[in-house]
Amino acid sequence: MRLAQFLNATCVGHFESVMRGEAGTREFLKVECKVFTPVPSNTRSNLHSSTSHRQSEAAGSATTVLTVQGLIPLQRPPCPFPWTTIMAGVGDEIDEVQWCFSQVKGAIDDDVADADIISTVEFNHSGELLATGDKGGRVVIFQQEPESKNQPQCRGDYNVYSTFQSHEPEFDYLKSLEIEEKINKIRWLPQKNAAHFLLSTNDKTIKLWKISERDKRPEGYNLKEDDGRYRDPNTVTTLRVPIFRPMDLMVEASPRRVYANAHTYHINSISVNSDCETYLSSDDLRINLWHLEITDRSFNIVDIKPANMEELTEVITASAFHPNQCNTFVYSSSKGAIRLCDMRMSALCDNHAKFFEEPEDPNNRSFFSEITSSISDVNFSHSGRYMMTRDYLSIKIWDLNMETRPVETYQVHEYLRSKLCSLYENDCIFDKFECCWNGNDSVVMTGSYNNFFRMFDRGYRRDVTLEASRENSKPQSVLKPRKVSSGGKRKKDEISVDSLDFNKKILHTAWHPLDNVIAVATTNNLYIFQDKLN
Amino acid sequence: MYMVYSNQTGVSTRKLVISSVKKAKYLKDRRRRAVLLRMECAFDAQNLISISLRKIQSSRTQRGGIKLHKNLLVTYVLRNARQFYMSKNLSPTPRTQQYEDVAAARETQEYLELTGSFTELANDFYCNFGGMDSDTWHCGAPQQHSSCQSAEVAHQDASACAMVPPSDSDLMVSESFWTCADKPAWESHAPSSQVNHKTVLDLDTHVVTTVTNGYFHSDCCAQPKQSLGAQWYAKKRRIDTSYHIVEPEFYLSDFGPVPCKRLRTDEDSHSDSETLDSTNISNLISVLGSGGLSEFVSWQHTDLEQIFASQTISLKHTLLTGSGWTRAIEAF
């Protein structure tokens, strides 16, 4: 049976019992199992396994129960897709993941205040917390409610956990320039104790924030009242020992470190190292390595500023540390190249260890080739073997062992290729889309215009376009796949390219590291979708 | 040249030029259609150039400062459009008489618009001035930068200093330029006494560089008063009263190949500048054209580097103060 074959090919020895279905019947059994990856190895929590399975029984007489239990192995199998959805059946119908609306956060008005525009979205390592940053310098953290006992299959909602002003607008008097308070990136640190730590950055300054809970407070001071007023010492006649009493839960966010004055140009990325002690920050021309504890100095590890600024041909657009190797990082450039550097080679990593670039297709040459080939985001896969880059029109997945070309290329919105001139005029061509992996590196997701976002399943070579809009915002309503027609003939339910709203763009998306829950940011709203559980 | 634009090979998919496309639909002659398409591409190139220049101009007043990445990409588009236009001009396509007038009229109109924006841009970027015509140039109007305000003041000072008959020009003008320019805050905004000189001070490396007619050559370190005599050479500046209305052909003919930045000796620059000057082109545009369009980007950005002399080592500061300028004060 196909299931057994599949299991043997991918996860040998990890499943305890499989029961065979009846072969030869027309009715077939559909079983879908998902096995999730363990938490990243640099956390102290034990590896845990999580399986969910759903089974649908074929109508008719012969029904077979299939039970699958999985145990996450300590070593990842060598095949590229070890954890993908396992399908079984005599027939060849494969169930696709169905995405449902879960929640939407943010104002309903169409009139969007500039400060409310979401500029970054990031899940923490457990997926319990979801942080968003906006153009007004605020950070809002949502926490997932624990699963209720009444409905074990339902995932908890995300509710506001903490809100704080991370960055304020600054004015640089010498250059007479305003420094925007917009949060460019948020990165969570792996959790080491009860408090949560995150790094948030604007164009010039990075801050380390500690988010902690307080649920008790001391009461019974001798020299001051409970409300804080000081007592006259002469009125104190007895002594008492203050004790802690419970109070309403309060979530406090406090800045623990401020890393400033290290970047001349605008910071575009930060990335925490897998050693959890250092992180890098990159601007247009330089990358600096910081230690989390030390704020007054950083090491410059990449500097591509030419001696003569006239010779400037490319800038750094994104950078990231390898998820497992603490000496390796990559940075992407505006020319569409990615350089992988090994910090063990030299202190200044201007010479790359690997250089990834795909030669340009001469047929697609246009006035805007340099713009469309500029990489806007680079992300390692959770396994660390692949990395994904996003340029204006496509997603490319690179194997770190092959520098000549990507192993996979997905066109996100190829229908825009003929519109580049108008997109240049209205500045949309400069939009920087981000992309993300799912927890088991089998699906990648990115945003597009008209509040569409796209997912590409690497294993099954499927892709889907979905829309984040308030119209589909009934709880648990399944999202209908959308389609954009590029040719002349427009089928029913398709949208023509000309009627796309280019002001509604999804630049920031995030995928829960362990579950099929995604956070998609439109201009000022945050949508949370999850896959359908029966 | 490697440029193969997709529009040239097939049906135009651009929606920009609507009226001519509609016209093309009625044409039965394919040759005429092809000609119109080529003219559309040329029209697009001009359009792109003007749009790009406007973008660069507006980026100066954007909140948050100049975005290096975006400006770099815009200069690439400018370069591509320019190259396309040059290649088209050098290999003229056969035009049918019928449409030539229409196209020519359109093109001329675009040229004028283009030069209009170009001139404004040049005004903004180069704070240029000249002897007798100092009043026709001014240091770009809507500037939020106080640094440019002071540059404007200094510009007037410098022009006062430079108020000598052009024939007399030698080192005196440049000296006065340095005197006026001796203010750290806007050092890299220092207006050039010679319109084809532009000074750039990279405070990262403390190297003073001058650009002459678009050719870049670096001077010694930033010891302005001492190095003046050797490095600066004055030119007879012919006041071209017509330079604010640039002839389109001059504008285009000045465009050389892809901006190649070269380090030139003083002699070379000197002779080159003379020849370029003689073509009666606005010197700003020549700087912009032959020296590479990234030039003005770099010019804007050297002033970004005022503060970060050694960018990796910084002072201790308290958490509460936004200490962006404590380091700056320290640097000076």
Boltz contact constraints between the chains, C-beta under 6 A:
constraints:
  - contact:
      token1: [A, 170]
      token2: [B, 322]
      max_distance: 6.0
  - contact:
      token1: [A, 172]
      token2: [B, 324]
      max_distance: 6.0
  - contact:
      token1: [A, 173]
      token2: [B, 325]
      max_distance: 6.0
  - contact:
      token1: [A, 174]
      token2: [B, 306]
      max_distance: 6.0
  - contact:
      token1: [A, 174]
      token2: [B, 328]
      max_distance: 6.0
  - contact:
      token1: [A, 176]
      token2: [B, 145]
      max_distance: 6.0
  - contact:
      token1: [A, 176]
      token2: [B, 146]
      max_distance: 6.0
  - contact:
      token1: [A, 176]
      token2: [B, 147]
      max_distance: 6.0
  - contact:
      token1: [A, 177]
      token2: [B, 65]
      max_distance: 6.0
  - contact:
      token1: [A, 178]
      token2: [B, 63]
      max_distance: 6.0
  - contact:
      token1: [A, 180]
      token2: [B, 64]
      max_distance: 6.0
  - contact:
      token1: [A, 258]
      token2: [B, 319]
      max_distance: 6.0
  - contact:
      token1: [A, 261]
      token2: [B, 314]
      max_distance: 6.0
  - contact:
      token1: [A, 261]
      token2: [B, 327]
      max_distance: 6.0
  - contact:
      token1: [A, 264]
      token2: [B, 304]
      max_distance: 6.0
  - contact:
      token1: [A, 264]
      token2: [B, 305]
      max_distance: 6.0
  - contact:
      token1: [A, 264]
      token2: [B, 308]
      max_distance: 6.0
  - contact:
      token1: [A, 265]
      token2: [B, 68]
      max_distance: 6.0
  - contact:
      token1: [A, 284]
      token2: [B, 68]
      max_distance: 6.0
  - contact:
      token1: [A, 284]
      token2: [B, 69]
      max_distance: 6.0
  - contact:
      token1: [A, 296]
      token2: [B, 314]
      max_distance: 6.0
  - contact:
      token1: [A, 296]
      token2: [B, 316]
      max_distance: 6.0
  - contact:
      token1: [A, 297]
      token2: [B, 313]
      max_distance: 6.0
  - contact:
      token1: [A, 298]
      token2: [B, 312]
      max_distance: 6.0
  - contact:
      token1: [A, 300]
      token2: [B, 312]
      max_distance: 6.0
  - contact:
      token1: [A, 309]
      token2: [B, 298]
      max_distance: 6.0
  - contact:
      token1: [A, 310]
      token2: [B, 216]
      max_distance: 6.0
  - contact:
      token1: [A, 310]
      token2: [B, 261]
      max_distance: 6.0
  - contact:
      token1: [A, 310]
      token2: [B, 292]
      max_distance: 6.0
  - contact:
      token1: [A, 310]
      token2: [B, 294]
      max_distance: 6.0
  - contact:
      token1: [A, 310]
      token2: [B, 295]
      max_distance: 6.0
  - contact:
      token1: [A, 310]
      token2: [B, 298]
      max_distance: 6.0
  - contact:
      token1: [A, 311]
      token2: [B, 261]
      max_distance: 6.0
  - contact:
      token1: [A, 312]
      token2: [B, 294]
      max_distance: 6.0
  - contact:
      token1: [A, 315]
      token2: [B, 68]
      max_distance: 6.0
  - contact:
      token1: [A, 315]
      token2: [B, 69]
      max_distance: 6.0
  - contact:
      token1: [A, 334]
      token2: [B, 69]
      max_distance: 6.0
  - contact:
      token1: [A, 365]
      token2: [B, 4]
      max_distance: 6.0
  - contact:
      token1: [A, 366]
      token2: [B, 5]
      max_distance: 6.0
  - contact:
      token1: [A, 366]
      token2: [B, 6]
      max_distance: 6.0
  - contact:
      token1: [A, 367]
      token2: [B, 77]
      max_distance: 6.0
  - contact:
      token1: [A, 367]
      token2: [B, 80]
      max_distance: 6.0
  - contact:
      token1: [A, 367]
      token2: [B, 81]
      max_distance: 6.0
  - contact:
      token1: [A, 370]
      token2: [B, 76]
      max_distance: 6.0
  - contact:
      token1: [A, 371]
      token2: [B, 73]
      max_distance: 6.0
  - contact:
      token1: [A, 418]
      token2: [B, 13]
      max_distance: 6.0
  - contact:
      token1: [A, 421]
      token2: [B, 14]
      max_distance: 6.0
  - contact:
      token1: [A, 421]
      token2: [B, 16]
      max_distance: 6.0
  - contact:
      token1: [A, 425]
      token2: [B, 51]
      max_distance: 6.0
  - contact:
      token1: [A, 430]
      token2: [B, 70]
      max_distance: 6.0
